[in-house]
Amino acid sequence: MLVEFSVTNYRSIGKKQTLSLTPAPKQKEYPENIISENQFSALNVIAIYGSNASGKSNLLRCISVMDEIVHISSRTSSTTKLPYDPFALKEGYVDKPTEFEVVFVTDEKRYRYGFCYNQSSIIREWLYRKNVGREVPLFLREDDVIDVRSGFQGSKKLIDTAVEATRNNALFLSQCDSLNVEEATMIMAWFNTLHVINGLYTEKHEVSTVELWQQTTYREKINQYINSIAMDIQGINISIKKLDENDLPPDMPAPMRENLAGMSKYNVQSFHHTYSKDNAPTSEFLSWDFDKHESEGSKKALQLSGPVLSALMNGEILVIDEMEAKLHPIITLNIIDMFLDPNCNPKHAQLVFATHDTNLLSYSKLRRDQIYFTEKNKWESTELFSLSDFVYFNEKNGEIIEEKERKDTDKERRYLEGRYGAIPFLGDFKNRINRLLWQREGN
């Protein structure tokens, strides 16, 4: 269960920004959107809005970068450069480290793990655990000094080996995992439940859908999913077979033929009703090649079906940038509703997504603390804020009072009116274009 993610000094993000999934106090709407493990709670869905270039994608990319560093750290060489890309528009930031921190719950314990780094080395790294009572440190690292506390679970011999083996540009946590230190492997298992997807480029995720198709349980769920999103496809079938030399071009170089022979290829067929002369559906179905004949929206729905269903069935965390790209708003809404519905989401999967689809502000059952906005400040650094934190200053009886946004407010209308910020500022764009065209015609 993801509780919080923070980032400092990465791309468009200068000062520390925190995406919190902790339910805001005093908000009573949609209590079913709160998931719990032990005494810890979090929200099941977060939507992020903002204008183009406001930093939505960078925020979600940070989650992916942290996950990447955690997973590959122990396997890289001592000369490997870290993915360091600091905020460049304000004096001093290009010399500051980037910092990531994540708070999550696994095995009924809450962990807080983070690190800061520059291009060549890990500068600090820390891990805290909270079960009952106060949060306690498990290890604290400053440059090449790693202070491991007695509460860190695992073989002392293996932990000491990990301390000695950790390079300047590698994470101690990853090194512990590579040596099968007990608590480190459990934390790495949580990171394996985190999946980040760019909604503009989902083609590669079709492979995960194909992998799930080979399991009977998932096969039935994928067909149910395709039927549920209101497309006219009645079902699909995915055939998988091993490549042999007859499937390869005869002029392909021999070494390449040898490498490809024995690998698997797949084909997706979709099924549609056929109809009688009086427009009634018959008992016959027509199948055709999914990739050749279905729409781009249908293709994306299929490509996302694997990650979406895997998250729902295994209680994983799915992060999607530009989720609505190529999808009808009703299909996007359907995906969100599955994560919000306890019957569809009994294992407490979570969805974090960035979008421009304002319809969701009106039609999705999202709480105010589930809606975030990104906006550039006066020095062009991304800032992140929640609708639940939004405050109006109104005058009543001669006094200025603070009022929170009401839960029954028309959020879509207020957003498009610019009440929340986080929208493009076009200025006098239309008149300037008209003047430019007029000048050209005059010439």
Residue pairs with C-beta under 8 A, 6 or more apart in sequence:
1 35
1 37
1 40
1 42
1 104
1 105
1 106
1 348
1 350
2 21
2 42
2 102
2 103
2 104
2 194
2 317
2 350
2 352
3 20
3 21
3 22
3 40
3 42
3 103
3 104
3 105
3 110
4 18
4 19
4 20
4 21
4 22
4 101
4 102
4 103
5 18
5 19
5 62
5 63
5 66
5 100
5 101
5 102
5 103
6 16
6 17
6 18
6 19
6 99
6 100
6 101
6 102
6 114
7 13
7 16
7 17
7 59
7 62
7 98
7 99
7 100
7 101
8 14
8 15
8 16
8 17
8 98
8 99
8 116
9 86
9 87
9 93
9 96
9 97
9 98
9 99
10 58
10 62
10 65
10 85
10 86
10 87
10 98
10 100
11 55
11 58
11 61
11 62
11 85
11 87
12 53
12 55
12 58
12 87
12 376
12 380
12 381
12 382
13 55
13 58
13 59
13 62
13 87
13 381
13 382
14 87
14 89
14 90
14 93
14 379
14 381
14 382
15 381
15 383
16 99
17 59
17 382
17 383
17 384
18 384
19 46
19 48
19 59
19 352
19 372
19 384
20 386
21 42
21 43
21 46
21 350
21 352
22 41
22 42
22 43
23 34
23 41
23 42
23 43
23 367
23 369
24 367
24 368
24 369
24 386
24 388
24 389
27 367
27 368
27 369
27 388
27 407
28 407
29 367
29 368
29 407
30 340
30 365
30 366
30 367
32 340
32 342
33 43
33 44
33 45
33 340
33 365
33 366
33 367
33 370
34 41
34 42
34 43
34 44
35 41
35 42
35 43
35 44
35 348
35 350
36 42
37 105
37 108
37 348
38 105
38 108
38 109
39 132
40 105
40 110
42 105
42 350
43 350
43 367
43 369
43 370
44 339
44 340
44 345
44 348
44 349
44 350
44 351
45 336
45 339
45 340
45 350
45 351
45 352
45 353
45 366
45 370
46 350
46 351
46 352
46 353
46 370
46 372
47 336
47 353
47 354
47 355
47 360
47 364
47 366
47 370
47 371
47 372
48 56
48 59
48 60
48 352
48 353
48 354
48 355
48 372
48 373
48 374
48 384
49 56
49 354
49 355
49 356
49 358
49 361
49 371
49 372
49 373
49 374
49 415
49 422
50 56
50 354
50 373
50 374
50 375
50 422
51 375
51 422
51 423
51 424
51 425
52 424
53 376
54 374
54 375
54 376
54 382
54 422
55 374
55 376
55 382
55 384
56 321
56 354
56 374
57 321
57 322
57 354
58 382
59 354
59 374
59 382
59 384
60 196
60 319
60 320
60 321
60 352
60 354
61 196
61 321
62 100
63 194
63 196
63 319
63 352
64 196
64 319
65 83
65 100
66 100
66 102
67 191
67 194
67 196
68 83
69 82
69 83
69 100
69 115
69 117
69 171
70 171
70 173
70 174
70 188
70 191
71 174
71 188
71 191
72 174
73 169
73 170
73 171
73 174
73 175
74 170
74 171
74 174
74 175
74 177
74 178
75 178
76 169
76 170
78 167
78 168
78 169
80 169
81 119
81 120
81 169
82 117
82 118
82 119
82 120
82 121
82 122
82 169
84 98
84 117
84 118
84 119
85 98
86 93
86 94
86 96
86 97
86 98
87 93
87 94
87 381
88 94
89 379
89 380
89 381
90 379
90 381
97 116
97 117
97 118
97 123
97 124
98 116
98 117
98 118
99 114
99 115
99 116
100 114
100 115
100 116
101 112
101 113
101 114
102 112
102 113
102 114
103 110
103 111
103 112
104 110
104 111
104 113
104 190
105 111
106 186
106 187
106 189
106 190
107 186
108 131
109 129
109 130
109 131
110 129
110 130
110 131
110 135
111 127
111 128
111 129
111 130
111 187
111 190
112 126
112 127
112 128
112 129
112 130
112 135
113 126
113 127
113 128
113 173
113 187
114 125
114 126
115 122
115 123
115 124
115 125
115 126
115 141
115 171
116 122
116 123
116 124
117 123
117 169
120 168
120 169
121 143
121 168
121 169
122 141
122 168
122 169
122 170
122 171
123 142
123 143
124 141
124 142
124 143
125 139
125 140
125 141
125 146
125 171
125 172
125 173
126 137
126 139
126 140
126 141
127 137
127 138
127 139
127 152
127 173
127 187
128 135
128 136
128 137
128 138
129 135
129 136
129 138
129 151
130 136
136 149
136 151
137 149
137 151
138 148
138 149
138 151
138 152
138 183
139 146
139 147
139 148
139 149
139 152
139 172
140 146
140 147
140 149
141 147
141 172
143 168
144 168
146 163
146 166
146 172
148 159
148 163
152 159
152 181
152 183
153 181
153 182
153 183
154 176
154 181
154 182
154 183
154 184
155 181
155 182
158 176
158 179
158 180
158 181
159 176
159 181
161 179
162 172
162 175
162 176
162 178
162 179
162 181
163 172
165 175
165 179
166 172
166 175
173 184
173 187
173 188
174 184
174 188
176 183
176 184
177 184
177 185
177 187
177 188
193 314
193 315
193 316
193 317
194 316
194 317
194 319
195 307
195 310
195 311
195 316
195 317
195 318
195 319
196 319
196 320
196 321
197 205
197 304
197 307
197 318
197 319
197 320
197 321
198 320
198 321
198 322
199 300
199 320
199 321
199 322
199 323
199 324
199 325
199 353
200 321
200 322
200 325
202 300
202 303
202 304
203 299
203 303
205 303
205 304
205 306
205 307
206 268
206 299
206 302
206 303
206 306
208 306
208 307
208 310
209 222
209 238
209 302
209 303
209 305
209 306
209 307
210 238
210 240
210 266
210 268
210 306
211 306
212 218
212 219
212 222
212 306
212 309
212 310
213 219
213 222
213 238
213 240
214 240
217 313
218 309
218 310
218 313
221 309
221 313
222 236
222 305
222 306
222 309
223 235
223 236
225 305
225 308
225 309
226 233
226 235
226 236
226 301
226 302
226 305
227 233
227 234
227 235
228 334
229 301
229 330
229 331
229 334
230 330
230 331
230 334
231 298
231 301
232 272
232 273
233 270
233 271
233 272
233 294
233 298
234 271
234 272
234 273
234 285
235 270
235 271
236 268
236 269
236 270
236 271
236 290
236 302
237 268
237 269
237 271
237 287
238 266
238 267
238 268
238 269
239 266
239 267
239 269
240 264
240 265
240 266
241 264
241 265
241 266
242 262
242 263
242 264
242 265
243 260
243 261
243 262
243 263
243 264
243 265
244 261
244 262
245 257
245 261
247 265
248 257
248 260
248 261
252 260
267 289
268 289
268 290
268 291
268 302
269 287
269 288
269 289
269 290
270 287
270 288
270 290
270 293
270 294
270 298
271 285
271 286
271 287
272 285
272 286
272 287
272 288
273 281
273 282
273 285
273 286
274 281
274 282
274 284
274 285
274 286
275 281
275 282
276 282
290 298
290 299
290 302
291 299
294 302
296 326
297 326
297 327
297 328
297 331
299 326
300 325
300 326
300 327
301 327
301 331
304 320
304 335
307 318
308 318
308 335
308 338
310 316
311 317
311 318
311 339
311 349
311 350
311 351
312 338
312 339
312 344
312 345
312 347
312 349
313 347
314 347
314 349
315 347
315 348
315 349
316 349
316 350
317 349
317 350
317 351
317 352
318 349
318 350
318 351
318 352
319 351
319 352
319 353
320 351
320 352
320 353
320 354
321 353
321 354
322 354
322 355
323 332
323 335
323 353
323 354
323 355
323 357
324 332
324 355
324 356
324 357
329 357
329 359
329 360
329 363
332 355
332 357
332 360
333 359
333 360
333 363
333 364
335 351
336 351
336 353
336 360
336 364
336 366
337 344
337 364
337 365
338 344
338 345
339 345
339 349
339 350
339 351
340 364
340 365
340 366
358 412
358 415
358 416
359 412
360 366
361 371
361 411
361 412
361 415
362 410
362 411
362 412
367 388
367 407
368 386
368 387
368 388
368 390
368 404
368 405
368 407
369 386
369 387
369 388
371 386
371 387
371 388
371 411
372 384
372 385
372 386
372 387
373 384
373 385
373 386
373 387
373 420
373 421
373 422
374 382
374 383
374 384
374 422
375 382
375 383
375 385
375 421
375 422
376 382
376 383
377 383
387 405
387 411
387 420
388 404
388 405
390 404
390 405
390 420
391 402
391 403
391 404
392 402
392 403
392 404
392 405
393 400
393 401
393 402
393 403
394 400
394 401
394 403
395 401
405 411
405 414
414 420
415 422
415 423
416 423
